Each structure stands twice: as C-alpha cells, then as structure tokens.
Amino acid sequence: MKFKVAVDVMPLDELLDPQGKVVNRSMANLGISGIDQVRIGKHITFSIESNSKAEAEATVDEACKKLLANLIMERYSFVLTEVQ
Amino acid sequence: MKFKVAVDVMPLDELLDPQGKVVNRSMANLGISGIDQVRIGKHITFSIESNSKAEAEATVDEACKKLLANLIMERYSFVLTEVQ
C-alpha cells in the first residue's frame, strides 16, 4: 500500500516563536490588520510504501521522533492518505 | 468573527528541494525504509478577526502573496476554521 503523508511540526505553545513574532509585526507594517498569534513551523510531505496503514503510521511516527521533530521544542501531527 | 488559519507554503513541484533530499537520504541511513519524495515547506498558523469569512479569506490571501510565500519558488494553500 502506498500513502501520501503530510506532517506538521510546530514550536510548543509554551515556547516563544521569534520568527512568528516578527511576521506578526510585519503584517501590521504592511497594512494587513486583524492577524495575531502567528506561529511558524514546518510542513513536510512524503510518500511511504507499507504493508498496512498501521505499519505506515508506526514508521511515520518513528521518522518524526528520530528526525523530523525536536520533541524538546516541537510537537508534530500527521495525516496519511492512501494513494491508488 | 474570529478564525484560526493554517497556511502551508511548499516549494513548487518543478523545483529541487535540497533540504527534502537530505532528509530523504537520512531516513534510509536511520533504518527507516519505504519513505520517498520528501519535500519540506512551512506551516504557519495564526488567528484573524474579520467581519465575514470572505473578508478573512481575502486578507489571508493578501498576507500569503505579500509576506508568507515567495510565488516564484513556492505555492501556498490555507484553511480557515471559525472560532466561537
């Protein structure tokens, strides 16, 4: 089975996000109003071949823990979509 | 009305993504198999206050074009969710 995977890696809510803060301020400077609480993380997409959805999920979870996210500072979530 | 917005900014499919390539290779080195076509972009979340959903969408679109995405190299998509 083949799946498309989309992983979101975001800074933990408890931590400051300086990049987000700067973008937040820039919005106002550009005349774009009403926007607040900007936070910036990573969006990672890939494909995975696996025998089952459960196995694919386990592999993606391992990849997030070992490589894609730094769990001290970030949290991750992912969505799998089967490809025909 | 208040909305939560999630924007994904990804490198265009026609362009190389060196960061994705390196992660792709690292997966194999870490013993995580079956993963391919890794591409890495940005995931940006924020809140927006607006009079209507259409107005909020127009503002988010403007923010993406002016600040969040570089349309020469990236494409963007976003989802708005109303907050009660």
Backbone of each chain as nested JSON, in Angstrom:
{
  "chains": [
    {"id": "A", "residues": [
      {"number": 1, "name": "MET", "atoms": {"N": [0.838, -1.193, 0.0], "CA": [0.0, 0.0, 0.0], "C": [0.871, 1.24, 0.0]}},
      {"number": 2, "name": "LYS", "atoms": {"N": [0.406, 2.25, -0.721], "CA": [1.164, 3.487, -0.796], "C": [0.35, 4.625, -0.185]}},
      {"number": 3, "name": "PHE", "atoms": {"N": [1.01, 5.42, 0.609], "CA": [0.331, 6.542, 1.243], "C": [1.071, 7.847, 0.979]}},
      {"number": 4, "name": "LYS", "atoms": {"N": [0.292, 8.916, 0.9], "CA": [0.864, 10.256, 0.945], "C": [0.786, 10.716, 2.392]}},
      {"number": 5, "name": "VAL", "atoms": {"N": [1.859, 11.29, 2.894], "CA": [1.883, 11.714, 4.29], "C": [2.144, 13.216, 4.357]}},
      {"number": 6, "name": "ALA", "atoms": {"N": [1.421, 13.91, 5.223], "CA": [1.675, 15.331, 5.495], "C": [1.928, 15.477, 6.993]}},
      {"number": 7, "name": "VAL", "atoms": {"N": [3.118, 15.932, 7.338], "CA": [3.496, 16.109, 8.741], "C": [3.577, 17.608, 9.038]}},
      {"number": 8, "name": "ASP", "atoms": {"N": [3.001, 18.032, 10.154], "CA": [3.181, 19.409, 10.627], "C": [4.026, 19.378, 11.89]}},
      {"number": 9, "name": "VAL", "atoms": {"N": [5.086, 20.163, 11.902], "CA": [5.936, 20.267, 13.08], "C": [5.879, 21.711, 13.562]}},
      {"number": 10, "name": "MET", "atoms": {"N": [5.382, 21.914, 14.782], "CA": [5.199, 23.286, 15.295], "C": [5.949, 23.489, 16.605]}},
      {"number": 11, "name": "PRO", "atoms": {"N": [6.411, 24.73, 16.846], "CA": [7.01, 25.014, 18.153], "C": [5.967, 24.816, 19.252]}},
      {"number": 12, "name": "LEU", "atoms": {"N": [6.383, 24.277, 20.386], "CA": [5.451, 24.075, 21.502], "C": [4.808, 25.4, 21.902]}},
      {"number": 13, "name": "ASP", "atoms": {"N": [3.531, 25.332, 22.316], "CA": [2.788, 26.545, 22.653], "C": [3.448, 27.33, 23.779]}},
      {"number": 14, "name": "GLU", "atoms": {"N": [4.146, 26.613, 24.671], "CA": [4.748, 27.277, 25.831], "C": [5.99, 28.085, 25.443]}},
      {"number": 15, "name": "LEU", "atoms": {"N": [6.513, 27.817, 24.247], "CA": [7.776, 28.462, 23.871], "C": [7.536, 29.681, 22.996]}},
      {"number": 16, "name": "LEU", "atoms": {"N": [8.41, 30.654, 23.121], "CA": [8.37, 31.804, 22.229], "C": [8.692, 31.362, 20.809]}},
      {"number": 17, "name": "ASP", "atoms": {"N": [8.129, 32.064, 19.847], "CA": [8.446, 31.793, 18.448], "C": [8.862, 33.125, 17.819]}},
      {"number": 18, "name": "PRO", "atoms": {"N": [10.154, 33.465, 17.895], "CA": [10.606, 34.792, 17.46], "C": [10.28, 35.066, 15.981]}},
      {"number": 19, "name": "GLN", "atoms": {"N": [10.401, 34.036, 15.144], "CA": [10.11, 34.202, 13.718], "C": [8.631, 34.578, 13.523]}},
      {"number": 20, "name": "GLY", "atoms": {"N": [7.766, 33.897, 14.272], "CA": [6.344, 34.214, 14.215], "C": [6.06, 35.631, 14.677]}},
      {"number": 21, "name": "LYS", "atoms": {"N": [6.737, 36.038, 15.752], "CA": [6.57, 37.396, 16.291], "C": [6.904, 38.451, 15.234]}},
      {"number": 22, "name": "VAL", "atoms": {"N": [8.01, 38.25, 14.537], "CA": [8.441, 39.206, 13.514], "C": [7.415, 39.27, 12.377]}},
      {"number": 23, "name": "VAL", "atoms": {"N": [6.932, 38.118, 11.945], "CA": [5.931, 38.092, 10.88], "C": [4.657, 38.798, 11.346]}},
      {"number": 24, "name": "ASN", "atoms": {"N": [4.291, 38.544, 12.609], "CA": [3.12, 39.189, 13.207], "C": [3.214, 40.716, 13.081]}},
      {"number": 25, "name": "ARG", "atoms": {"N": [4.385, 41.235, 13.45], "CA": [4.584, 42.684, 13.411], "C": [4.621, 43.184, 11.966]}},
      {"number": 26, "name": "SER", "atoms": {"N": [5.241, 42.41, 11.084], "CA": [5.348, 42.814, 9.679], "C": [3.978, 42.947, 9.021]}},
      {"number": 27, "name": "MET", "atoms": {"N": [3.052, 42.094, 9.439], "CA": [1.693, 42.153, 8.882], "C": [1.12, 43.561, 9.076]}},
      {"number": 28, "name": "ALA", "atoms": {"N": [1.211, 44.046, 10.316], "CA": [0.684, 45.385, 10.615], "C": [1.407, 46.44, 9.78]}},
      {"number": 29, "name": "ASN", "atoms": {"N": [2.733, 46.317, 9.67], "CA": [3.51, 47.278, 8.884], "C": [3.1, 47.276, 7.415]}},
      {"number": 30, "name": "LEU", "atoms": {"N": [2.65, 46.135, 6.917], "CA": [2.225, 46.033, 5.516], "C": [0.771, 46.465, 5.337]}},
      {"number": 31, "name": "GLY", "atoms": {"N": [0.129, 46.863, 6.434], "CA": [-1.258, 47.289, 6.336], "C": [-2.245, 46.143, 6.343]}},
      {"number": 32, "name": "ILE", "atoms": {"N": [-1.785, 44.961, 6.754], "CA": [-2.691, 43.809, 6.847], "C": [-3.109, 43.687, 8.306]}},
      {"number": 33, "name": "SER", "atoms": {"N": [-4.381, 43.97, 8.594], "CA": [-4.781, 44.055, 10.001], "C": [-5.641, 42.876, 10.429]}},
      {"number": 34, "name": "GLY", "atoms": {"N": [-5.737, 42.687, 11.728], "CA": [-6.613, 41.654, 12.281], "C": [-5.914, 40.335, 12.547]}},
      {"number": 35, "name": "ILE", "atoms": {"N": [-4.648, 40.23, 12.129], "CA": [-3.923, 38.968, 12.285], "C": [-3.116, 38.982, 13.578]}},
      {"number": 36, "name": "ASP", "atoms": {"N": [-3.173, 37.862, 14.323], "CA": [-2.437, 37.774, 15.587], "C": [-2.031, 36.321, 15.841]}},
      {"number": 37, "name": "GLN", "atoms": {"N": [-1.19, 36.147, 16.837], "CA": [-0.75, 34.809, 17.273], "C": [-0.11, 33.996, 16.152]}},
      {"number": 38, "name": "VAL", "atoms": {"N": [0.75, 34.645, 15.381], "CA": [1.414, 33.936, 14.285], "C": [2.461, 32.982, 14.854]}},
      {"number": 39, "name": "ARG", "atoms": {"N": [2.409, 31.747, 14.393], "CA": [3.432, 30.764, 14.757], "C": [3.872, 30.03, 13.496]}},
      {"number": 40, "name": "ILE", "atoms": {"N": [5.166, 29.802, 13.409], "CA": [5.704, 29.235, 12.174], "C": [6.414, 27.917, 12.453]}},
      {"number": 41, "name": "GLY", "atoms": {"N": [6.011, 26.912, 11.72], "CA": [6.635, 25.604, 11.853], "C": [6.94, 25.033, 10.484]}},
      {"number": 42, "name": "LYS", "atoms": {"N": [7.083, 23.713, 10.421], "CA": [7.425, 23.058, 9.171], "C": [6.265, 22.208, 8.671]}},
      {"number": 43, "name": "HIS", "atoms": {"N": [6.137, 22.161, 7.359], "CA": [5.174, 21.261, 6.724], "C": [5.987, 20.321, 5.847]}},
      {"number": 44, "name": "ILE", "atoms": {"N": [5.908, 19.039, 6.123], "CA": [6.736, 18.06, 5.42], "C": [5.828, 17.047, 4.75]}},
      {"number": 45, "name": "THR", "atoms": {"N": [6.026, 16.85, 3.458], "CA": [5.214, 15.848, 2.763], "C": [6.135, 14.775, 2.203]}},
      {"number": 46, "name": "PHE", "atoms": {"N": [5.66, 13.552, 2.175], "CA": [6.4, 12.468, 1.524], "C": [5.459, 11.322, 1.197]}},
      {"number": 47, "name": "SER", "atoms": {"N": [5.991, 10.333, 0.479], "CA": [5.209, 9.136, 0.204], "C": [5.825, 7.98, 0.977]}},
      {"number": 48, "name": "ILE", "atoms": {"N": [5.012, 6.989, 1.306], "CA": [5.526, 5.827, 2.024], "C": [4.86, 4.56, 1.492]}},
      {"number": 49, "name": "GLU", "atoms": {"N": [5.678, 3.542, 1.308], "CA": [5.213, 2.21, 0.898], "C": [5.177, 1.325, 2.131]}},
      {"number": 50, "name": "SER", "atoms": {"N": [4.079, 0.658, 2.357], "CA": [3.989, -0.158, 3.568], "C": [2.967, -1.271, 3.372]}},
      {"number": 51, "name": "ASN", "atoms": {"N": [3.018, -2.294, 4.241], "CA": [2.084, -3.415, 4.109], "C": [0.695, -3.08, 4.635]}},
      {"number": 52, "name": "SER", "atoms": {"N": [0.628, -2.161, 5.586], "CA": [-0.676, -1.8, 6.138], "C": [-0.647, -0.35, 6.604]}},
      {"number": 53, "name": "LYS", "atoms": {"N": [-1.825, 0.204, 6.862], "CA": [-1.878, 1.582, 7.333], "C": [-1.231, 1.701, 8.716]}},
      {"number": 54, "name": "ALA", "atoms": {"N": [-1.476, 0.696, 9.562], "CA": [-0.906, 0.716, 10.921], "C": [0.621, 0.726, 10.862]}},
      {"number": 55, "name": "GLU", "atoms": {"N": [1.172, -0.099, 9.969], "CA": [2.632, -0.16, 9.838], "C": [3.173, 1.175, 9.321]}},
      {"number": 56, "name": "ALA", "atoms": {"N": [2.467, 1.755, 8.34], "CA": [2.891, 3.057, 7.806], "C": [2.876, 4.111, 8.905]}},
      {"number": 57, "name": "GLU", "atoms": {"N": [1.815, 4.12, 9.717], "CA": [1.708, 5.093, 10.811], "C": [2.85, 4.938, 11.798]}},
      {"number": 58, "name": "ALA", "atoms": {"N": [3.203, 3.685, 12.11], "CA": [4.298, 3.44, 13.052], "C": [5.614, 3.972, 12.482]}},
      {"number": 59, "name": "THR", "atoms": {"N": [5.827, 3.747, 11.174], "CA": [7.063, 4.219, 10.533], "C": [7.121, 5.745, 10.534]}},
      {"number": 60, "name": "VAL", "atoms": {"N": [5.998, 6.391, 10.206], "CA": [5.968, 7.855, 10.181], "C": [6.231, 8.408, 11.586]}},
      {"number": 61, "name": "ASP", "atoms": {"N": [5.625, 7.779, 12.578], "CA": [5.825, 8.211, 13.959], "C": [7.302, 8.111, 14.341]}},
      {"number": 62, "name": "GLU", "atoms": {"N": [7.935, 7.02, 13.936], "CA": [9.369, 6.838, 14.208], "C": [10.188, 7.923, 13.514]}},
      {"number": 63, "name": "ALA", "atoms": {"N": [9.84, 8.197, 12.241], "CA": [10.557, 9.227, 11.478], "C": [10.426, 10.593, 12.151]}},
      {"number": 64, "name": "CYS", "atoms": {"N": [9.234, 10.895, 12.646], "CA": [9.015, 12.186, 13.327], "C": [9.875, 12.265, 14.577]}},
      {"number": 65, "name": "LYS", "atoms": {"N": [9.866, 11.197, 15.358], "CA": [10.601, 11.199, 16.628], "C": [12.103, 11.248, 16.406]}},
      {"number": 66, "name": "LYS", "atoms": {"N": [12.592, 10.493, 15.413], "CA": [14.035, 10.376, 15.227], "C": [14.649, 11.507, 14.421]}},
      {"number": 67, "name": "LEU", "atoms": {"N": [13.848, 12.098, 13.517], "CA": [14.466, 13.005, 12.557], "C": [13.714, 14.318, 12.331]}},
      {"number": 68, "name": "LEU", "atoms": {"N": [12.399, 14.241, 12.214], "CA": [11.683, 15.424, 11.73], "C": [11.39, 16.45, 12.813]}},
      {"number": 69, "name": "ALA", "atoms": {"N": [11.121, 15.993, 14.035], "CA": [10.771, 16.935, 15.101], "C": [11.767, 16.843, 16.246]}},
      {"number": 70, "name": "ASN", "atoms": {"N": [12.014, 17.96, 16.877], "CA": [12.803, 18.002, 18.107], "C": [11.805, 18.085, 19.256]}},
      {"number": 71, "name": "LEU", "atoms": {"N": [11.584, 16.97, 19.93], "CA": [10.464, 16.89, 20.882], "C": [10.639, 17.776, 22.112]}},
      {"number": 72, "name": "ILE", "atoms": {"N": [11.835, 18.281, 22.315], "CA": [12.049, 19.203, 23.433], "C": [11.388, 20.554, 23.13]}},
      {"number": 73, "name": "MET", "atoms": {"N": [11.391, 20.923, 21.861], "CA": [10.891, 22.241, 21.484], "C": [9.68, 22.198, 20.552]}},
      {"number": 74, "name": "GLU", "atoms": {"N": [9.39, 21.038, 20.011], "CA": [8.358, 20.978, 18.972], "C": [7.382, 19.824, 19.208]}},
      {"number": 75, "name": "ARG", "atoms": {"N": [6.191, 19.985, 18.644], "CA": [5.249, 18.866, 18.615], "C": [4.917, 18.582, 17.143]}},
      {"number": 76, "name": "TYR", "atoms": {"N": [4.451, 17.383, 16.878], "CA": [4.146, 17.047, 15.488], "C": [2.775, 16.392, 15.388]}},
      {"number": 77, "name": "SER", "atoms": {"N": [2.207, 16.489, 14.199], "CA": [0.988, 15.746, 13.895], "C": [1.081, 15.357, 12.43]}},
      {"number": 78, "name": "PHE", "atoms": {"N": [0.417, 14.259, 12.078], "CA": [0.491, 13.865, 10.664], "C": [-0.815, 13.238, 10.185]}},
      {"number": 79, "name": "VAL", "atoms": {"N": [-0.991, 13.27, 8.869], "CA": [-2.166, 12.701, 8.224], "C": [-1.69, 11.802, 7.082]}},
      {"number": 80, "name": "LEU", "atoms": {"N": [-2.237, 10.6, 7.025], "CA": [-1.919, 9.677, 5.929], "C": [-3.111, 9.583, 4.988]}},
      {"number": 81, "name": "THR", "atoms": {"N": [-2.85, 9.604, 3.687], "CA": [-3.908, 9.421, 2.705], "C": [-3.471, 8.322, 1.757]}},
      {"number": 82, "name": "GLU", "atoms": {"N": [-4.311, 7.312, 1.574], "CA": [-3.917, 6.216, 0.694], "C": [-3.932, 6.667, -0.761]}},
      {"number": 83, "name": "VAL", "atoms": {"N": [-2.916, 6.242, -1.505], "CA": [-2.822, 6.56, -2.929], "C": [-3.146, 5.293, -3.706]}},
      {"number": 84, "name": "GLN", "atoms": {"N": [-4.01, 5.392, -4.704], "CA": [-4.362, 4.195, -5.506], "C": [-3.288, 3.92, -6.551]}}
    ]},
    {"id": "B", "residues": [
      {"number": 1, "name": "MET", "atoms": {"N": [-16.091, 38.27, 13.543], "CA": [-15.868, 36.83, 13.53], "C": [-14.375, 36.548, 13.665]}},
      {"number": 2, "name": "LYS", "atoms": {"N": [-14.095, 35.471, 14.382], "CA": [-12.693, 35.12, 14.577], "C": [-12.423, 33.756, 13.936]}},
      {"number": 3, "name": "PHE", "atoms": {"N": [-11.309, 33.678, 13.24], "CA": [-10.952, 32.427, 12.592], "C": [-9.542, 31.997, 12.981]}},
      {"number": 4, "name": "LYS", "atoms": {"N": [-9.336, 30.683, 13.022], "CA": [-7.984, 30.139, 13.084], "C": [-7.573, 29.813, 11.651]}},
      {"number": 5, "name": "VAL", "atoms": {"N": [-6.374, 30.173, 11.298], "CA": [-5.914, 29.948, 9.928], "C": [-4.672, 29.062, 9.944]}},
      {"number": 6, "name": "ALA", "atoms": {"N": [-4.611, 28.101, 9.048], "CA": [-3.419, 27.278, 8.857], "C": [-2.987, 27.409, 7.408]}},
      {"number": 7, "name": "VAL", "atoms": {"N": [-1.791, 27.928, 7.203], "CA": [-1.26, 28.114, 5.852], "C": [-0.123, 27.118, 5.627]}},
      {"number": 8, "name": "ASP", "atoms": {"N": [-0.113, 26.456, 4.482], "CA": [1.018, 25.619, 4.078], "C": [1.72, 26.277, 2.911]}},
      {"number": 9, "name": "VAL", "atoms": {"N": [3.014, 26.464, 3.038], "CA": [3.81, 27.037, 1.948], "C": [4.822, 25.982, 1.523]}},
      {"number": 10, "name": "MET", "atoms": {"N": [4.739, 25.534, 0.262], "CA": [5.623, 24.447, -0.202], "C": [6.421, 24.883, -1.42]}},
      {"number": 11, "name": "PRO", "atoms": {"N": [7.64, 24.328, -1.568], "CA": [8.386, 24.606, -2.8], "C": [7.617, 24.055, -4.0]}},
      {"number": 12, "name": "LEU", "atoms": {"N": [7.652, 24.768, -5.116], "CA": [6.95, 24.307, -6.325], "C": [7.458, 22.929, -6.734]}},
      {"number": 13, "name": "ASP", "atoms": {"N": [6.541, 22.106, -7.268], "CA": [6.904, 20.735, -7.631], "C": [8.024, 20.678, -8.662]}},
      {"number": 14, "name": "GLU", "atoms": {"N": [8.107, 21.708, -9.512], "CA": [9.113, 21.702, -10.584], "C": [10.511, 21.985, -10.043]}},
      {"number": 15, "name": "LEU", "atoms": {"N": [10.597, 22.483, -8.802], "CA": [11.893, 22.898, -8.279], "C": [12.49, 21.825, -7.374]}},
      {"number": 16, "name": "LEU", "atoms": {"N": [13.81, 21.742, -7.371], "CA": [14.502, 20.854, -6.449], "C": [14.273, 21.341, -5.03]}},
      {"number": 17, "name": "ASP", "atoms": {"N": [14.28, 20.415, -4.088], "CA": [14.172, 20.775, -2.677], "C": [15.339, 20.092, -1.954]}},
      {"number": 18, "name": "PRO", "atoms": {"N": [16.495, 20.769, -1.893], "CA": [17.704, 20.128, -1.354], "C": [17.523, 19.642, 0.087]}},
      {"number": 19, "name": "GLN", "atoms": {"N": [16.797, 20.434, 0.893], "CA": [16.567, 20.054, 2.283], "C": [15.766, 18.737, 2.341]}},
      {"number": 20, "name": "GLY", "atoms": {"N": [14.757, 18.643, 1.496], "CA": [13.959, 17.415, 1.42], "C": [14.795, 16.232, 0.978]}},
      {"number": 21, "name": "LYS", "atoms": {"N": [15.67, 16.46, 0.0], "CA": [16.55, 15.4, -0.5], "C": [17.425, 14.837, 0.631]}},
      {"number": 22, "name": "VAL", "atoms": {"N": [17.99, 15.733, 1.434], "CA": [18.869, 15.303, 2.527], "C": [18.081, 14.492, 3.557]}},
      {"number": 23, "name": "VAL", "atoms": {"N": [16.886, 14.963, 3.888], "CA": [16.053, 14.232, 4.849], "C": [15.695, 12.867, 4.275]}},
      {"number": 24, "name": "ASN", "atoms": {"N": [15.387, 12.841, 2.987], "CA": [15.07, 11.592, 2.301], "C": [16.181, 10.562, 2.484]}},
      {"number": 25, "name": "ARG", "atoms": {"N": [17.411, 11.015, 2.268], "CA": [18.565, 10.127, 2.393], "C": [18.801, 9.729, 3.847]}},
      {"number": 26, "name": "SER", "atoms": {"N": [18.606, 10.692, 4.752], "CA": [18.827, 10.413, 6.172], "C": [17.879, 9.34, 6.695]}},
      {"number": 27, "name": "MET", "atoms": {"N": [16.661, 9.308, 6.156], "CA": [15.695, 8.285, 6.574], "C": [16.292, 6.9, 6.385]}},
      {"number": 28, "name": "ALA", "atoms": {"N": [16.837, 6.658, 5.18], "CA": [17.425, 5.358, 4.877], "C": [18.59, 5.073, 5.823]}},
      {"number": 29, "name": "ASN", "atoms": {"N": [19.428, 6.091, 6.064], "CA": [20.568, 5.905, 6.959], "C": [20.134, 5.556, 8.378]}},
      {"number": 30, "name": "LEU", "atoms": {"N": [18.974, 6.038, 8.778], "CA": [18.459, 5.757, 10.126], "C": [17.708, 4.429, 10.17]}},
      {"number": 31, "name": "GLY", "atoms": {"N": [17.648, 3.753, 9.043], "CA": [16.954, 2.47, 9.009], "C": [15.446, 2.592, 8.86]}},
      {"number": 32, "name": "ILE", "atoms": {"N": [14.993, 3.771, 8.446], "CA": [13.557, 3.958, 8.221], "C": [13.322, 3.806, 6.727]}},
      {"number": 33, "name": "SER", "atoms": {"N": [12.65, 2.727, 6.324], "CA": [12.561, 2.435, 4.89], "C": [11.167, 2.698, 4.342]}},
      {"number": 34, "name": "GLY", "atoms": {"N": [11.097, 2.824, 3.026], "CA": [9.808, 2.974, 2.35], "C": [9.411, 4.412, 2.111]}},
      {"number": 35, "name": "ILE", "atoms": {"N": [10.197, 5.346, 2.643], "CA": [9.845, 6.76, 2.504], "C": [10.543, 7.373, 1.295]}},
      {"number": 36, "name": "ASP", "atoms": {"N": [9.799, 8.156, 0.524], "CA": [10.385, 8.78, -0.669], "C": [9.678, 10.114, -0.938]}},
      {"number": 37, "name": "GLN", "atoms": {"N": [10.231, 10.873, -1.853], "CA": [9.642, 12.152, -2.304], "C": [9.423, 13.14, -1.155]}},
      {"number": 38, "name": "VAL", "atoms": {"N": [10.414, 13.238, -0.273], "CA": [10.286, 14.165, 0.852], "C": [10.416, 15.601, 0.357]}},
      {"number": 39, "name": "ARG", "atoms": {"N": [9.47, 16.431, 0.733], "CA": [9.543, 17.868, 0.433], "C": [9.213, 18.641, 1.708]}},
      {"number": 40, "name": "ILE", "atoms": {"N": [9.969, 19.702, 1.924], "CA": [9.83, 20.434, 3.179], "C": [9.432, 21.876, 2.913]}},
      {"number": 41, "name": "GLY", "atoms": {"N": [8.371, 22.29, 3.57], "CA": [7.91, 23.665, 3.453], "C": [7.592, 24.226, 4.821]}},
      {"number": 42, "name": "LYS", "atoms": {"N": [6.766, 25.271, 4.83], "CA": [6.429, 25.918, 6.093], "C": [4.971, 25.693, 6.441]}},
      {"number": 43, "name": "HIS", "atoms": {"N": [4.713, 25.581, 7.733], "CA": [3.337, 25.521, 8.232], "C": [3.166, 26.724, 9.15]}},
      {"number": 44, "name": "ILE", "atoms": {"N": [2.239, 27.604, 8.809], "CA": [2.085, 28.852, 9.548], "C": [0.656, 28.915, 10.092]}},
      {"number": 45, "name": "THR", "atoms": {"N": [0.524, 29.126, 11.382], "CA": [-0.815, 29.259, 11.958], "C": [-0.975, 30.647, 12.562]}},
      {"number": 46, "name": "PHE", "atoms": {"N": [-2.165, 31.193, 12.489], "CA": [-2.457, 32.455, 13.161], "C": [-3.962, 32.604, 13.337]}},
      {"number": 47, "name": "SER", "atoms": {"N": [-4.352, 33.651, 14.082], "CA": [-5.771, 33.943, 14.228], "C": [-6.066, 35.225, 13.469]}},
      {"number": 48, "name": "ILE", "atoms": {"N": [-7.297, 35.374, 13.022], "CA": [-7.677, 36.589, 12.31], "C": [-9.094, 37.011, 12.708]}},
      {"number": 49, "name": "GLU", "atoms": {"N": [-9.249, 38.306, 12.939], "CA": [-10.549, 38.912, 13.247], "C": [-11.061, 39.568, 11.981]}},
      {"number": 50, "name": "SER", "atoms": {"N": [-12.299, 39.286, 11.617], "CA": [-12.819, 39.86, 10.383], "C": [-14.342, 39.937, 10.439]}},
      {"number": 51, "name": "ASN", "atoms": {"N": [-14.924, 40.718, 9.529], "CA": [-16.383, 40.863, 9.524], "C": [-17.092, 39.677, 8.885]}},
      {"number": 52, "name": "SER", "atoms": {"N": [-16.397, 39.009, 7.965], "CA": [-17.011, 37.867, 7.302], "C": [-15.916, 36.884, 6.901]}},
      {"number": 53, "name": "LYS", "atoms": {"N": [-16.328, 35.668, 6.552], "CA": [-15.356, 34.665, 6.131], "C": [-14.682, 35.098, 4.824]}},
      {"number": 54, "name": "ALA", "atoms": {"N": [-15.49, 35.671, 3.906], "CA": [-14.935, 36.099, 2.617], "C": [-13.852, 37.16, 2.827]}},
      {"number": 55, "name": "GLU", "atoms": {"N": [-14.129, 38.092, 3.739], "CA": [-13.15, 39.152, 4.009], "C": [-11.885, 38.563, 4.628]}},
      {"number": 56, "name": "ALA", "atoms": {"N": [-12.068, 37.621, 5.553], "CA": [-10.912, 36.967, 6.183], "C": [-10.077, 36.244, 5.13]}},
      {"number": 57, "name": "GLU", "atoms": {"N": [-10.751, 35.536, 4.215], "CA": [-10.033, 34.802, 3.168], "C": [-9.233, 35.752, 2.282]}},
      {"number": 58, "name": "ALA", "atoms": {"N": [-9.837, 36.9, 1.961], "CA": [-9.145, 37.881, 1.124], "C": [-7.897, 38.404, 1.843]}},
      {"number": 59, "name": "THR", "atoms": {"N": [-8.008, 38.658, 3.161], "CA": [-6.871, 39.156, 3.928], "C": [-5.758, 38.107, 3.993]}},
      {"number": 60, "name": "VAL", "atoms": {"N": [-6.144, 36.846, 4.237], "CA": [-5.145, 35.776, 4.318], "C": [-4.435, 35.631, 2.975]}},
      {"number": 61, "name": "ASP", "atoms": {"N": [-5.218, 35.701, 1.897], "CA": [-4.634, 35.591, 0.564], "C": [-3.62, 36.71, 0.325]}},
      {"number": 62, "name": "GLU", "atoms": {"N": [-3.979, 37.903, 0.756], "CA": [-3.064, 39.052, 0.614], "C": [-1.79, 38.823, 1.44]}},
      {"number": 63, "name": "ALA", "atoms": {"N": [-1.971, 38.338, 2.674], "CA": [-0.819, 38.075, 3.549], "C": [0.113, 37.034, 2.921]}},
      {"number": 64, "name": "CYS", "atoms": {"N": [-0.471, 35.996, 2.321], "CA": [0.342, 34.957, 1.679], "C": [1.131, 35.551, 0.521]}},
      {"number": 65, "name": "LYS", "atoms": {"N": [0.453, 36.339, -0.317], "CA": [1.093, 36.898, -1.508], "C": [2.171, 37.904, -1.137]}},
      {"number": 66, "name": "LYS", "atoms": {"N": [1.889, 38.75, -0.12], "CA": [2.81, 39.841, 0.2], "C": [3.948, 39.426, 1.113]}},
      {"number": 67, "name": "LEU", "atoms": {"N": [3.713, 38.41, 1.959], "CA": [4.689, 38.157, 3.014], "C": [5.057, 36.69, 3.204]}},
      {"number": 68, "name": "LEU", "atoms": {"N": [4.067, 35.807, 3.189], "CA": [4.346, 34.443, 3.653], "C": [4.97, 33.551, 2.586]}},
      {"number": 69, "name": "ALA", "atoms": {"N": [4.582, 33.741, 1.33], "CA": [5.096, 32.871, 0.273], "C": [5.844, 33.686, -0.774]}},
      {"number": 70, "name": "ASN", "atoms": {"N": [6.865, 33.086, -1.33], "CA": [7.572, 33.652, -2.472], "C": [7.031, 32.935, -3.71]}},
      {"number": 71, "name": "LEU", "atoms": {"N": [6.156, 33.604, -4.452], "CA": [5.406, 32.912, -5.51], "C": [6.279, 32.453, -6.675]}},
      {"number": 72, "name": "ILE", "atoms": {"N": [7.49, 32.937, -6.745], "CA": [8.398, 32.471, -7.796], "C": [8.851, 31.041, -7.498]}},
      {"number": 73, "name": "MET", "atoms": {"N": [8.989, 30.733, -6.224], "CA": [9.516, 29.421, -5.846], "C": [8.547, 28.568, -5.042]}},
      {"number": 74, "name": "GLU", "atoms": {"N": [7.47, 29.17, -4.582], "CA": [6.592, 28.448, -3.648], "C": [5.128, 28.589, -4.037]}},
      {"number": 75, "name": "ARG", "atoms": {"N": [4.346, 27.623, -3.584], "CA": [2.89, 27.759, -3.693], "C": [2.312, 27.663, -2.283]}},
      {"number": 76, "name": "TYR", "atoms": {"N": [1.117, 28.191, -2.109], "CA": [0.524, 28.156, -0.773], "C": [-0.911, 27.664, -0.832]}},
      {"number": 77, "name": "SER", "atoms": {"N": [-1.369, 27.147, 0.302], "CA": [-2.778, 26.81, 0.453], "C": [-3.133, 27.105, 1.9]}},
      {"number": 78, "name": "PHE", "atoms": {"N": [-4.4, 27.407, 2.152], "CA": [-4.766, 27.679, 3.543], "C": [-6.177, 27.202, 3.864]}},
      {"number": 79, "name": "VAL", "atoms": {"N": [-6.407, 26.992, 5.154], "CA": [-7.698, 26.555, 5.655], "C": [-8.104, 27.479, 6.799]}},
      {"number": 80, "name": "LEU", "atoms": {"N": [-9.344, 27.977, 6.76], "CA": [-9.871, 28.809, 7.848], "C": [-10.877, 28.002, 8.661]}},
      {"number": 81, "name": "THR", "atoms": {"N": [-10.791, 28.104, 9.969], "CA": [-11.764, 27.459, 10.842], "C": [-12.325, 28.512, 11.789]}},
      {"number": 82, "name": "GLU", "atoms": {"N": [-13.645, 28.629, 11.845], "CA": [-14.218, 29.651, 12.72], "C": [-14.046, 29.259, 14.178]}},
      {"number": 83, "name": "VAL", "atoms": {"N": [-13.718, 30.24, 15.012], "CA": [-13.577, 30.021, 16.449], "C": [-14.77, 30.679, 17.134]}},
      {"number": 84, "name": "GLN", "atoms": {"N": [-15.411, 29.958, 18.044], "CA": [-16.584, 30.53, 18.749], "C": [-16.129, 31.446, 19.888]}}
    ]}
  ]
}
